[in-house]
């Protein structure tokens, strides 16, 4: 068994919790190779596309980013 080959792409739905940490859409909250991610917020009826901005090598934490400017949600305070 290896990670090389010509087999089909594997699609996995994974769920987790994150926190909005900046007004520019950073969501702190994973890192396999990610084809696409969607974030969902309480009270918002649709998901928003997000991307990985930074992954910690020391802890199970990542910074994710998406356009949340028109959602009217508040970031967590530091």
Secondary structure by P-SEA (a helix, b strand, c coil): ccccccccbbbbbbbbcccccccccccccccccccbbbbbcccccbbbbbbbccccccccbbbbbccccccccccccc
